[in-house]
Amino acid sequence: MAENNNRSELGEEPQVTVEVAYAKPDDYRILAVEVKEGTSVLDAARQSGMQSFFSEIDWDAVKLGIFGKAVIRPAEQVVREGDRIEIYRPLIADPKEVRKKRAEKAKLKKEAAVS
């Protein structure tokens, strides 16, 4: 905290350090980034440089969260010191449909075992 105050006295803008995380089934990165105090979640994620590792990230459509909780307005919400911003990949399958199919398969397997 004192470091931020010293920077202000020197004419520098206060900074906060956050982490930005992105994961694929076979690869992941967690990058620490210093941003100006008051930076939005979306801008902090962009400033991380994550897209240089994962070119598929679409900043216009991306969903973001902080510590596993979705951020509804990432362009408006301000980051805080120590936040871990998570970049979410688009869903390939509807989780409800996957659970439904899994339950049906388990039911059929159980019925076959009883027969």
C-alpha positions in Angstrom: 0.0 0.0 0.0 2.8 2.4 0.9 4.4 1.7 -2.5 1.2 3.0 -4.3 1.3 6.1 -2.2 5.0 6.7 -3.0 4.2 6.4 -6.7 1.5 9.0 -6.4 3.9 11.4 -4.7 6.3 10.9 -7.6 3.7 11.7 -10.1 3.2 8.0 -11.2 -0.3 6.5 -11.2 -1.0 3.9 -8.6 -0.8 0.3 -9.8 -2.5 -3.0 -8.8 -1.2 -6.5 -9.6 -3.7 -9.1 -10.9 -3.4 -12.5 -12.4 -5.0 -13.5 -15.7 -5.7 -17.2 -16.4 -6.7 -19.1 -19.5 -6.9 -22.9 -19.9 -7.4 -25.4 -22.6 -7.6 -29.1 -22.2 -3.9 -29.5 -23.1 -2.4 -26.1 -22.1 -2.9 -23.2 -19.7 -1.2 -19.9 -18.6 -1.5 -17.7 -15.6 0.1 -14.3 -16.1 0.8 -11.6 -13.5 0.1 -8.1 -14.8 0.4 -4.7 -13.3 -2.3 -2.3 -14.4 -3.3 1.2 -13.4 -5.6 1.5 -10.4 -9.2 1.8 -11.8 -8.6 -0.5 -14.8 -11.6 -2.6 -15.9 -11.5 -6.4 -15.8 -11.7 -6.5 -19.6 -8.9 -4.1 -20.1 -6.7 -5.9 -17.6 -7.3 -9.2 -19.4 -6.4 -7.5 -22.7 -3.2 -6.0 -21.2 -2.0 -9.3 -20.0 -0.9 -10.4 -23.4 -2.7 -13.7 -23.1 -3.8 -13.5 -26.8 -0.1 -13.9 -27.8 -0.3 -17.4 -26.4 -3.9 -18.2 -27.4 -4.9 -16.5 -30.6 -8.5 -17.8 -30.5 -9.4 -15.4 -27.7 -12.1 -13.1 -29.1 -12.2 -10.0 -26.8 -15.5 -8.9 -28.3 -17.3 -12.1 -27.2 -15.2 -13.4 -24.3 -16.7 -14.3 -20.9 -14.7 -13.4 -17.9 -14.7 -14.2 -14.2 -12.9 -13.4 -11.0 -12.0 -16.4 -8.8 -14.7 -18.6 -10.4 -17.5 -16.0 -10.3 -18.7 -14.6 -13.6 -18.3 -10.9 -14.2 -21.5 -9.6 -15.7 -20.0 -6.3 -17.0 -16.3 -6.8 -17.4 -15.8 -3.5 -19.3 -17.3 -1.6 -16.3 -16.1 -3.6 -13.2 -12.8 -2.4 -11.8 -10.1 -4.9 -10.8 -8.7 -5.0 -7.2 -5.3 -5.9 -6.0 -4.8 -9.7 -6.1 -7.8 -10.5 -8.3 -7.4 -13.6 -10.6 -9.2 -12.9 -13.8 -10.3 -16.0 -15.6 -10.9 -16.0 -19.4 -13.6 -18.6 -20.2 -13.7 -20.6 -23.4 -17.0 -21.0 -25.2 -19.0 -24.1 -24.3 -18.9 -26.8 -26.9 -21.9 -28.7 -25.5 -24.8 -27.7 -23.3 -24.0 -29.0 -19.8 -27.7 -29.7 -19.2 -27.9 -31.9 -22.3 -24.6 -33.7 -21.3 -26.0 -34.5 -17.8 -29.3 -35.7 -19.3 -27.6 -38.1 -21.7 -25.3 -39.3 -19.0 -28.3 -40.0 -16.7 -30.1 -41.9 -19.5 -27.1 -44.0 -20.3 -26.7 -44.8 -16.6 -30.3 -45.8 -16.3 -30.1 -48.1 -19.4 -26.9 -49.7 -18.0 -28.7 -50.3 -14.6 -31.7 -51.8 -16.4 -29.5 -54.1 -18.4 -27.6 -55.2 -15.3 -30.9 -56.1 -13.6 -32.2 -58.2 -16.6 
